[in-house]
Amino acid sequence: MPTTLRKWAWLPVLAVGLGLYFLVQGTLIDTRNVNYVPSLILLGALVVPLSFLTFVAGRTGEWRIGPFVLGIAALFGGVVGIVAAGRLEFDTLRGLGTLSLIGIGLIEESCKLIVPVLILVWQWQRGTVRVGDGLLIGVAAGMGFAVLETMGYAFTALLASQGNIGDVEETLLLRGLSSPAAHMAWTGLVCGALWAAVAARWSLAATARLVITFVFAVALHALWDGVSNRAVYVLLAAVSLGWLLVELHRSDTLSWDSPAAGARPVRRS
């Protein structure tokens, strides 16, 4: 696919997704048929994250990661991540008070890496490891996690409001719009640093960068869960998204041969 088309592919994805969402919404309102509620929740949770994933994919140099791998990262990364995180949070975080925010951040950011790490091992065996691949796979895994979590919150809002669709749509709007600056950005950043550390054969600088990135991702996650001020949310979103975009631009200028081939950095013009 030509570079220009890849860079702007997110716009038709967003347009089509919104069109489908409003089509379902209008049908639900006109018919009052609750069978359309699951479709509304699915589309509301998916449209913005999928558009953002397409945006990131269009800005990672050559489109080396195919839809199948991204689908695996999103589906299995999301399901495995959210199930593993839910189990650990239920078993270990009861009664910890404010420390639970840090614990949740640590558990979720770790569990979201399970499937990406398996993909990394597969890529390493095949040959070349690139930071851009890691960012994209991390964003995909974060998308899967975010979509499933948003669907869960929307369903909870539906039950808590006794069927008020307005509350469901408000939940979908807030969580859908914020997902690129939350789970998707944090997992993308950590995976990008992980791919770089592996490609650099775990050099001290690359390993330190990975640890620092992971610590900051957990901290941003904990802050996100712990604040209620909208201005703070905007600041955290700006930091997360800005950091991801900087790393995305940086990854587009540098790639590595696999560690087995000597991990030689190659800068592209």
N, C-alpha and C positions, 0 to 999 in steps of 0.2 A: 504494500500500500504506500503511495507517495507520502513524503514527510508532511506536506501541508494538510492533506486529508487526515492523517493521523492526529495532528495537533488540534484539529477542530472537530474531530469525531464526537467529542463529548457534547457538543451543542445539539445535534440530532438525537443523541441518546436521551438528553434531558428533555427535549421537546416531545419526543414520542412517549417517554415515561410520564410526563405531566399530562399529556393528552389522554393516555390510558387511565390515569388516576382520576381525572375529572369526568371521564366517561363513566367509570364505575360509581363515582360519587353522585353524579346526576341520576343514574339509574336507581341507586339506593334511595335517594331522596324521593324520586317520583313513584317508585313502587313500594317503598317501605318494606322491602324484602330483606330480612336479616341475612340471607344466604350470601349477600354481596359484602358483608362486613369483613370476612377473612381476606377477600381480594383487595379491599380498600386498605387494610392493615399491611398486607404484603407489599403493595405498590407504594404506599406512603413511606414504608421503612426502607425500600430498595432504591427508589429513583435517584435521590441525591447521592448516596454512596456509590452507586454504579456509575453515575456521571463523573464523579470525582476520580474513580478508578480509571475510567477511560481517559480523563484529562492527564493523569499521571503517566499512563501507558504511552500517550502521544508525545511525551517529553522525556523519554528515556533512550534517546538515540535510536538505534535500530530496534525494531519490534521483534525481539528474540524470544520473548515469552509468549507462547501461544495461548489461545482461549482455553484449551483443555487444562493446562497447568494452572492458569489463573483460576479456573473453575474449581479445581482440586483445592487450591490454597484457600479460596473463599468458602466453599461448602464444608470441607472437612476441617479446615482451620477454624471456622466459626463454630461448628458443632462440637468438635473435640475441645476447643478452647473454653467454650461457655459451660460445657458439662463438667470438665475437669475443674474449672474455677468454682463453679457452684458447689461441687462436692467438697473441695478444700475449704471454701469459705464457711460452709455449714458446719464442718467438723472442727475447725480451728479458731474461728473468730468470735464465737459467742462469749460475751462478757468482757471483751477487751476495751470497750469504750472508744475513746478517740483514737487509740492505736489501731482500731479496726480499719480506719481509712487508709493507713499506710499498708496494713496487711492486705486489704482488698487490691490496692494498686500493685503490690508486689506479686500477689497470686495471679491476677488477671494478666499482667504484662508478661509473666512467665508462661502461663498456660497458652497464650496466643502464639507462642514461639514453637510449640510442639510440632505442628505440621510443617511450618517453614523450615525448621531444622532438618526434617526428613527430606524435603525438597533440595535443600542445600547439599546434603550428602549425595543425592542423586546427581546434582549438577557437577559437583566436584569430581565424581567418577567419570563424567562425560567429557570434561576438559576445562572450559573457561568459567571463571567466577567473576562476575561483575557487580559493582556496587549498585548500579541501576537495576539489575535483576532483583537484588535483595530488597531495595526500596519498593519496587512494584509488587513483589510477592508479599512483603509485609503489609502494604496497603490493602492488598486483596484479602489477606487473613483478617486484618482489622475490620475490613468491610463486612465479612461474614459474621464476625462477632457482634459488630454494631447493629447489623440488620436483625439478627435474632434477638438481641437484647431489646431493641426498640419495639419489635413485635410483642415481646413479653410485657413491656411497660404499657403498650397500647391496649393489650387485652386486659391488663389489670385496671387501667382507666375505664374500660368499658364496663367491667364488673362493679367497680367502686361507684361509678356514676349511675348504675342501674340502666345501662343502655344509652347513655347520652353520647351521640356521635360527635358532638362538638368537642367534648373532652378528649375523645379519641384523636380527632384531627389536630387538636392543639398539641397533644403529646407527640404525634407523628411529625408535626411541623418543627417543633423545638428540637427534638432528638435527631430528626433527619438532617436538618440544617447544620447541627453541631457535630455530626459524626465525622466529617473530614478533619476537623480540628481536634478531635479526641482520639478514639481508638485507632482510626486509620492513620493519623499522623504519627502517633506514638509507636505503633507497631512497625510502620514503615521506617522510622528513624532507627529503631533498634536493629531491625533486620539489615538495613543498609550498613550499619556499623559492624554487624556480625559477618556479613559477606566480606567486608573490607579486611577484617581481622583474619579470616580464613585465607583470603587471597594473599595477604601479606605474611602468611605463615606465622601468625600469632606474634608479630613483632611487639616490642614493649609499647611503642607509640600507638599501634592499632588496637592492642588489647586494652590499654588505658582508655582510649577513646570509646571503645565498646562499653566498658564499665561505667564511664561517666554518662554516656548516652542512656544506658539502662536506668541508672540512678535518677537522672533528670526526668525520664519518662514516668517512673514510679511517682516521683514528687509531683509532677504535673497532674497525674491521675488523681493522687490524693487531694491535691488542692481543688481540682475540678469537682470532686465528690463532696468536698467539705465547705465550699462557699455557697452563698445564695445571692450575692450582689451581682447584678448584671454587668456592671462595669468591669468587675474582676473577671467574669466569664469572657468578656470581649478581649481583655488583656491576655488571658491564658490562651484563647483561640488564636490571637495574633502571634504570640510567641511560638505556639506549636506549628501553625501553618507556615509562618515565616521561616522557621528552622527547616521544615521539610522542603520548602521550595529552594532554599539555599543548597541543601544537600542534593536535591534533584538536579540542579544546575551543575553542581560540582561533579556529580557522578557521570554526567553526560560527556565530560572531558577526559575521563580516566577509566581505563579497564586494566585487568590483570590476566595473565595466563594463570592456569590452575597451579596450586602449590606443587603438584607433581611435575609441572613443566618449569618450575623455577620461580614463579611469582614475579615476573618481570612487568613493571608498570609501563603502560603505553598511553601517552597523552595524544588525544585527537585534536586536530585544529577545528 
